[in-house]
Amino acid sequence: MRDMRYAIAIPQFYADGEFDPAAFRAYFARVEELGYHSAWTQESVLGPSHQLAPIEAMTYAAACTQRLRLGCVVFVSTLYSPVHLARSLSTLDQLSRGRVEVGVGTGGKARPFAAFGVDPQRYVARFTEGIALMKALWTEPRVTFDGEFWQLQDAAMEPKPFQKPHPPLWIGAAGPTAVRRAARLADGFFGAGSAPTAVFADQVTIVRQALAEAGQPASDFQIAKRVYVAVDDNAGRARERMNAALERLYGQRSASIEAAAVAGTPADCVREVRAVAEAGAELILFTTLFDQAEHAERLAAEVIPQLG
C-alpha cells in the first residue's frame, strides 16, 4: 500500500482585476511549508465561473514553488489539438524540473463541441487518438502518425518532457466504460469532486477488476479523488457557503454534487474524508472554493493529522 498523500487546489477563481500576485506567491510558500504533496487546477473554458485557465495558473505556480507537484484534473483534451497540448505540457515539465501531473478526460456528451469544431459523434475516438499522439510526441524522436483526426510525417517535438517517459497521466471518468478506459490508457484514475463516496468506491472496484483482467499490477496504477471541502466550527455555515460556491462553479444547484461535497466541523470532515480513503483513494485533492489560504492551514492542522 502507498502512503496517503494530500493535495490542495491551485487558486484560480478570480473576477476581472481581482488576482493578487503577492497573495498567490504567499499561498504557495505556505502550502510547501505545510507539506502538501501537490497542487491542482481544474478546467472550464466556457462557463459562468470566474476561472483562470489551468496551464497558465500551473505555470505561475511552478515559478512560485520548489518541490510541489503541479497538475490539472482534468484537461478536456478532446477539445484540444494534442500537438499543442503535448508541447505546452512538455515545456511546463521542463520549466518545473519534472513536477507536472497530467489529468485528461473526454468531457462527456454535454460539452459544447461545436464551439471547438469537434464532431460530437466521435469525441471518444478523438480522445483516445489524442492520448496516443501525445505519448508518441513525448517519447519518440520522430513521429509518423496516420490517424483519423491527425496525421504527422516524420515530425519531431523537442525538448521532450523532463520526466521519462512522460509525466504521469491520469484519466478522470465517471461511467464504467470510461473508468475501464482509464485503467487501459493511463497511469492513474482520478475520481471527480461531484461523485459521492459510494459512487467512487464502485469506480475503484471497476478499476481494480480491469487491471486484474489485463494482468497489470495494481501497484503500478494510482487512484485519487477530488474532494470539495469546507471546514468551519459552525457546520451549518460551512454547508451554506459550500452550496453557494458550488452553484457559482456549476452554474446551478445540484443536490447530488452538494451531497458529494464535504462541509462541516473538523470532526465532520475527518469522518467524511476517511471514508474516501477507505473507498480506495491514495491521493486526496482538497478543493476549497473560498478562503483558500485559511483552509490550507486548517486542513493541515485539524484534518490531515487525524486521518492516520
N, C-alpha and C positions, 0 to 999 in steps of 0.2 A: 504493500500500500504506500502511495505517495504521502508525504506530509501535506496537510491542508495549507493552501495558500489563499491569501486575501488580497483583493484588488479594489481599486477605487475609481470613480468616474473622473474623466478629464472635464473640467468646467467648459461648457460650450454654449450655454444658454444666455445670450445677451441681446438685448434690443439695440437698435441703432445708436451708437455712441456710448454704450454702457461699458464696454470692455475696459478693464483696468490692468495694464501690463504689470504694474508693480504687485498688485494683489495676486495675479496669476503666478508670478515668479515666487512669491512668498508661500503660496499654497503648495507648490511643488517642493520647495525646500523643506517644508514641514512634513509633507507626505513621505519623502525619503527618510527623514529622521524617524518617523513613526514605524517604518519597516514594512510598508506595503510592498507586495510583490510586483504589481503592475498597475497601470492606469489606462483606461479605455474610453474611446469615444463611441458614439453611435451616429447613424446617418439618416437624414431625411432631407432630400434635395428640394422637394416641394411639400409644403405643409404649413400649418398655422403657427408653429412654434418658432421662436427666435433662436435659431440653432446654427452655430458656426460649422463650416464643413470639416469633416474628420481629418483628412490628411494634413491640412493646414494647421489645425489645432494640435495634432500629434507632432508636427514638425516644430512648432513653437515649444511644446512641452519637452521635446528632445533637447532643445537648446537650454532649457531650464533645469535639467536633471543630469545625473551622472550614472546611475545604476538602474533606475526604474525601467522596467519593460513597458512598451507602449503599443497599444493595439486599437482595433476598431471591431466592434460587433454590432452590426455587420455592414460591410460594403455590399450594396445590392449590385453585385458585379455583372448581372445580366444587362444592366443599363450602361455599362462601360465598354470602351474598347479595351480588350485585355492587353494590348500592346502598350497603351498609355498607362493603364493601372500597374502593369508589371514594372514599367520604367519608374513611375513615381515611388513605388514601394521599394524597389531596389535602391534608389537614390536615398530614401529615408533610412534604410537599413545601413547604408554606408555612413551617413551623417551621424547616426546614433551609435555607431560601432556595434551593430548587431543586436539591437534591443527591440526589434519590431515583431509583433504578432499580427497575423492577418486573418480576419474573420470575413467570410463571404456568405451570401445567401441569394436565393432566387428572387426574393421579394414577394412571391406568391402571385396569385391571379389578379389581385385587386390593384396592382401598380398601374400608374398612368403611362403605359408603354408607348402610346402614340406620341407623347411629349419627347421621347427619346429615339423615335424611329425604329422601335423594336416590334417585331411581329408577336402579338400575344399568344398565338397558337404554337410558337416554337421557343418559348422562353426557357424551358428546362433544357432543351438541346443546346441552346445558346450558352446557358450557364455552364454545362459540363464541358463544352468545347472550349470556352474561355479559360477554365481552370487548366485544361490540358495545354493550351497555348502559353499561359503564364509560366507553368512549370518548365516547359521547353525553353522559353526565353531565359529563365533563371539558371538553367543547368547545362544547356548545350552551346558549344562555341558558335555554331552556325545552325540556323533553324530553317528547315524546309517543311512547310505545313500546308496541307491541302484539305481544308475543312469546308463545311457547308457555309460558314459565315465569314471565315478569314482565311486568306491564302498568303503565304510567305515563301520566298525562294532564296535560299542561301543567305538568310538575314542574320545579322549579329546584333546583340544588345550588350553593351559594356558600360560600366562595370556590372558584374553580377552582384547579387546581394552579399553582404558581409558574412551572413550566416550560410553555412553549407549543409545540404544542397540548396536550401532556401529557407526563409522564415517559416516558423510553424504556421500551418494552415488549419484554421477552424472553419466548420460549417455550422451556421445557425439554421435550424429546421424545426418543423412542427409535426407534420403528419408522418405516419410510419414509413412510407416510401422515401420521403425526404430524409428522415433520420437514418435509414439504411444507406442512403447515398452518402451521407457524412462518413459513415464507417468505411465506405469503399474508396472515397476520394480524398479524405482529409487526414490530418494528424490529431484532430480533436472535434468533439461535439460541444456546442455552446447552447444551453437552454435559454429561452427568451425570458425577459422580465415579466412578460404578460402571461406566462404559463404558470398555473398553480403548481405547488409542490407535488401533488398527486399525479398530475399530468407529466411533470418532469421525471418522476420515478418510473412511469411507464416507458418514457422515451429512453431512459437509461437501460432498461431491460431489453428493449429492441436493439439498441446499440451493441450491447454485450452479446446478444444472440447472433447478430450479424458478424461480429468479429470472430466468434467461435466457429460459425459456419464457414468463414473464409480462412480459418486457420491462422488468424492474425492474433498475436499475443495482446491481451488487454493492457499489459504494462506498457506497450508502445503507443497507446492511444489515450488522449486526455479528455476529461469530462468536466465541464464548467457550467455555471448558471449565473445569469444576471439576477440580482435581487434589488428591486426598488425598495428603499428603506428610509424611514423617518423615525428618529429617536427623540423622545420628549418625555419629561416626567409626567406630563399630562397626556394620557393616552388618547383621549377624545380630540385634543388639539392636534396631535400628531396625525390622526386619521383624517381630520378635516383638511389639513394642509397638504397631505399626500394626495387626497382625492382631487383637490383643486389643481395641483401640479400635474397630475396625470391627465386631467381634462385639457389643460393647456398643451400638453405634449401630443396627445392623440386627437385633439380637436372635438372630442365629445366624451360624455360619461360612458363608462363601460363597467358594469358590475363585476364581470369576470376578471378584468385587469385589476380593478381595485381590490378584489379578493386575493389576487396573487401577490400584491404588494404587502410589505411588512411595515407596520406602523404601530408605535406604542412605546411603553417604557423600556428601559434597557432589558429588564427581565423578559418582557414580551418578545423583544427582538431576538434575544438569545434562544428562546424556545423555538421560534419560527425558523431561524437560520440553522439551528442544529438539525431540524427536520430536513432542510435542504441538503445538508452534508450527509445525513443518514440515507437520503434518497440516491446518493451516488456522486455528488459534486466534489471534485478535488480542488477546484478553484472557485471561489465565490466572489463575484464582482458586485460590490456595494455601489449602487447607483442612487445618489442623493440628488434630489431635484431642487433643493433650496438650502440655504445656509451650509454650503458645501464644506467650507473650512471648519466650521463648528462640528459638523457631522464627522469629518475625518478624525477629529480629536476624540469625540465621544465613542465612536466605534472602536478606536484603538484602545481606549481606556476602560470602557464599560461593557463592551460586547465581545470582542475577539478573545480577551483573556478568559472569558467564561465558557468558551466553546471547546476548550480542551485541545 
